[in-house]
């Protein structure tokens, strides 16, 4: 799968810009603030229907403008595919494939597999469990439509149960029968989500460990540990056990929305005990394992975005990653960097064609 061209209209700092891309390696170079990362984010937008860096959709519209349009032309399985993402202030975002709008954005997820490696990934280590759950969900959703459906239905039932608990508290009332309806829905969809996450991690963790060893040349032992309430008991039973607590706090205190993924090095949290280099290697191994898993499941080479990668890694390690394009048929690669010469030196070491875009 190849992104042939990209057109931006009123997207972030761009008023109007078009790129024709190389099938293999594309380097976006220029000073900080010129929009290199914004180009990568536009490519991400085409795959996921949202920004990787800014969850507030309207803030991706250029200042003093009313709308943005991101337009991508792809070659996938020898077919031309045109994807357009557009947003007008005060209106709903629209995603179109070959001029036909999607009714549900979830139908588009996984159609254009993509992996991004960015300094923002550090949030996976430093932030709370919601960031790590989103990572798991993003990887599974790109190759499993049913997973995304179950997750959406679970979150809807969760919101309804939480509203009901607030209603009970506000009106000093309680109705077990109504609560049982949402408990049953959470149990059904939550169990599906838990089983899929557990099964995914059984496959994913060995891939991740192998990637870490290859990148770090380290002797330390790294691991990912899945934490979930559902290892202890079925969700329906857990919900009944905690009902008094849930009534008091007015939200649902157990379930797969509380799951976490622990990042360990030598059996200790990498956040506290990993050096900066080990943390960087850990995150890159995580993302390359994501690439491997999606490729394995979909049979398609995901597009790989490397955002400001030299800022976080030494040149030798970056060259090692770029060489993977040669060794493993990585598909199409996009790199952003502040130094044109440094980028060119790295990409020259692989025997592939490349294009350098100076912004």
Secondary structure as the mmCIF struct_conf table of DSSP 4:
data_model
#
loop_
_struct_conf.conf_type_id
_struct_conf.id
_struct_conf.beg_label_comp_id
_struct_conf.beg_label_asym_id
_struct_conf.beg_label_seq_id
_struct_conf.end_label_comp_id
_struct_conf.end_label_asym_id
_struct_conf.end_label_seq_id
STRN STRN1 UNK A 2 UNK A 11
TURN_TY1_P TURN_TY1_P1 UNK A 12 UNK A 13
STRN STRN2 UNK A 14 UNK A 20
BEND BEND1 UNK A 23 UNK A 24
STRN STRN3 UNK A 25 UNK A 29
BEND BEND2 UNK A 31 UNK A 31
TURN_TY1_P TURN_TY1_P2 UNK A 32 UNK A 33
BEND BEND3 UNK A 34 UNK A 35
HELX_RH_AL_P HELX_RH_AL_P1 UNK A 36 UNK A 48
BEND BEND4 UNK A 49 UNK A 50
BEND BEND5 UNK A 52 UNK A 53
HELX_RH_3T_P HELX_RH_3T_P1 UNK A 57 UNK A 60
STRN STRN4 UNK A 61 UNK A 61
HELX_LH_PP_P HELX_LH_PP_P1 UNK A 62 UNK A 62
TURN_TY1_P TURN_TY1_P3 UNK A 63 UNK A 64
BEND BEND6 UNK A 66 UNK A 66
STRN STRN5 UNK A 67 UNK A 76
TURN_TY1_P TURN_TY1_P4 UNK A 77 UNK A 78
STRN STRN6 UNK A 79 UNK A 88
TURN_TY1_P TURN_TY1_P5 UNK A 89 UNK A 90
BEND BEND7 UNK A 91 UNK A 91
STRN STRN7 UNK A 94 UNK A 97
TURN_TY1_P TURN_TY1_P6 UNK A 98 UNK A 99
STRN STRN8 UNK A 100 UNK A 101
BEND BEND8 UNK A 103 UNK A 104
HELX_RH_3T_P HELX_RH_3T_P2 UNK A 105 UNK A 107
TURN_TY1_P TURN_TY1_P7 UNK A 108 UNK A 112
STRN STRN9 UNK A 114 UNK A 117
HELX_RH_3T_P HELX_RH_3T_P3 UNK A 119 UNK A 122
HELX_RH_AL_P HELX_RH_AL_P2 UNK A 123 UNK A 126
BEND BEND9 UNK A 127 UNK A 127
HELX_RH_AL_P HELX_RH_AL_P3 UNK A 129 UNK A 141
TURN_TY1_P TURN_TY1_P8 UNK A 142 UNK A 143
HELX_RH_AL_P HELX_RH_AL_P4 UNK A 145 UNK A 171
TURN_TY1_P TURN_TY1_P9 UNK A 172 UNK A 172
HELX_RH_AL_P HELX_RH_AL_P5 UNK A 176 UNK A 216
STRN STRN10 UNK A 222 UNK A 227
HELX_RH_3T_P HELX_RH_3T_P4 UNK A 229 UNK A 231
TURN_TY1_P TURN_TY1_P10 UNK A 232 UNK A 232
BEND BEND10 UNK A 233 UNK A 233
HELX_RH_AL_P HELX_RH_AL_P6 UNK A 235 UNK A 241
TURN_TY1_P TURN_TY1_P11 UNK A 242 UNK A 242
HELX_RH_AL_P HELX_RH_AL_P7 UNK A 243 UNK A 249
TURN_TY1_P TURN_TY1_P12 UNK A 250 UNK A 250
BEND BEND11 UNK A 251 UNK A 251
BEND BEND12 UNK A 254 UNK A 255
HELX_RH_3T_P HELX_RH_3T_P5 UNK A 256 UNK A 258
STRN STRN11 UNK A 260 UNK A 265
TURN_TY1_P TURN_TY1_P13 UNK A 266 UNK A 267
STRN STRN12 UNK A 268 UNK A 269
HELX_RH_AL_P HELX_RH_AL_P8 UNK A 270 UNK A 273
HELX_RH_AL_P HELX_RH_AL_P9 UNK A 276 UNK A 298
BEND BEND13 UNK A 299 UNK A 300
STRN STRN13 UNK A 303 UNK A 306
BEND BEND14 UNK A 308 UNK A 308
HELX_RH_AL_P HELX_RH_AL_P10 UNK A 309 UNK A 312
BEND BEND15 UNK A 313 UNK A 313
HELX_RH_AL_P HELX_RH_AL_P11 UNK A 315 UNK A 328
TURN_TY1_P TURN_TY1_P14 UNK A 329 UNK A 329
STRN STRN14 UNK A 333 UNK A 337
BEND BEND16 UNK A 338 UNK A 338
HELX_RH_AL_P HELX_RH_AL_P12 UNK A 340 UNK A 348
TURN_TY1_P TURN_TY1_P15 UNK A 349 UNK A 349
BEND BEND17 UNK A 350 UNK A 352
STRN STRN15 UNK A 354 UNK A 358
#
